[in-house]
Structure formats: structure tokens, C-alpha cells
Amino acid sequence: MRLGTPYENWCDSLSASTDRPVMFPRIMHAYPNPALDAIHLSIPVPGGLATLYDGLGRLMQQNLLPEGIYAPSIDVTNLLPGIYTVIWTRGEMRESCQFVKVAARR
């Protein structure tokens, strides 16, 4: 088996046959990361729903995000330390990202 250059398996064009828009690249981020007591989400459109899942895929919390704020804050004080996934939805738009929750220092 011959291993080629890293670019041999890339396509140089992309076409899609769909009535839905194709969205690239990932446009949501959670910060600070790692987080202690709160995260901010940079989202493309204000509002929507942010759903947090733990590393095992369990639903931890849901937050309705306020209209008019592109970087809403979410309280994560009650989460245990670990890796979490945030899924933001608004209508047919959907983005996801991960963040690390750390324990408070004693």
C-alpha cells in the first residue's frame, strides 16, 4: 500500500444538489476554555437554544438564549469537571463545540 501526499485525497471542487444551504466552516466557539463558572458562546445569530451534554452524552442543561446578544453567557457552576458538548440550535441552524469544565482551586 502506497501512502500519497497529504493532498492526494482532497477534492479540488465540491458541488451539491440540495435546496438547503451548505454551511462552512464551524462558526460557534465556547470561551473561556477551560471554564470555571461560566462560558460565553460566540454564535452567528442571537437567540436560540443551547443544550449541554456531558462526555457520556447525557443531557445536563438547556438554556434559552436571549435575543440581541451574540456572545451569551451560560452558567456552568453546577457542572462537574469534565468535557462537555454544547449544541446551539435556532430554526434549521445548528452548531456544536466542546469545552472543558475545571474544578475550583481550594
C-alpha positions in Angstrom: 0.0 0.0 0.0 1.4 3.4 -1.0 0.8 6.4 1.1 0.5 9.5 -1.0 1.0 13.1 -0.2 -1.5 14.6 2.3 -3.2 16.4 -0.6 -3.8 13.5 -2.9 -7.1 12.5 -1.3 -8.5 16.1 -1.3 -11.0 17.2 -3.9 -10.5 20.4 -5.8 -14.2 21.2 -6.2 -17.4 20.4 -4.4 -20.9 20.5 -5.8 -24.2 19.8 -4.0 -27.7 19.2 -5.2 -29.9 20.5 -2.4 -32.4 23.2 -1.6 -30.7 23.8 1.7 -27.6 25.9 2.1 -24.3 24.2 2.7 -22.6 26.0 5.6 -18.8 26.0 6.2 -16.8 26.4 8.5 -17.6 25.9 12.1 -18.8 29.3 13.4 -19.5 28.8 17.1 -16.9 28.7 19.9 -17.1 28.5 23.7 -14.8 30.6 25.8 -13.0 30.7 28.1 -11.9 27.1 27.6 -11.3 25.6 30.1 -14.1 27.2 32.1 -14.6 27.6 35.8 -18.0 29.1 36.4 -19.4 30.4 33.0 -18.9 30.1 29.3 -19.7 32.5 26.6 -20.8 31.3 23.2 -19.9 33.1 20.0 -23.0 32.4 17.8 -23.8 33.6 14.3 -27.4 34.7 15.1 -28.7 35.9 18.5 -31.2 33.7 20.4 -31.9 30.0 20.0 -31.3 27.1 22.4 -28.0 25.9 23.9 -28.1 22.3 25.1 -25.2 20.9 27.1 -24.3 17.2 27.2 -21.6 15.5 29.3 -18.9 13.2 27.9 -21.3 10.3 28.0 -24.0 12.1 26.0 -26.3 12.8 28.9 -28.4 15.9 28.8 -27.1 18.3 31.5 -28.9 21.5 30.9 -30.8 23.6 28.3 -30.6 27.3 28.0 -32.9 29.7 26.0 -30.5 32.3 24.8 -31.5 36.0 24.8 -32.3 37.8 21.5 -29.8 40.6 20.5 -26.7 39.1 22.2 -24.1 37.5 20.0 -22.0 36.2 23.0 -24.5 35.0 25.6 -23.2 33.7 29.0 -24.1 30.3 30.3 -23.6 29.4 34.0 -21.7 26.1 34.4 -21.0 26.4 38.1 -23.1 23.3 38.9 -21.4 21.0 36.3 -18.8 18.5 37.5 -15.3 18.8 36.0 -15.1 17.2 32.6 -15.6 17.6 28.8 -18.9 18.9 27.6 -20.6 19.4 24.2 -22.7 22.4 23.5 -25.2 22.2 20.7 -26.8 25.5 19.6 -30.0 25.4 17.5 -32.1 28.1 16.0 -34.7 27.1 13.4 -32.8 24.9 11.0 -29.4 26.2 12.0 -27.2 24.0 14.2 -23.7 24.3 15.5 -21.7 22.5 18.2 -18.5 22.8 20.1 -16.8 21.4 23.2 -15.4 22.9 26.3 -13.7 21.7 29.5 -15.1 22.4 32.9 -12.5 22.6 35.6 -12.8 22.4 39.4 -12.3 25.5 41.5 -9.0 25.7 43.3 -9.0 25.3 47.1 
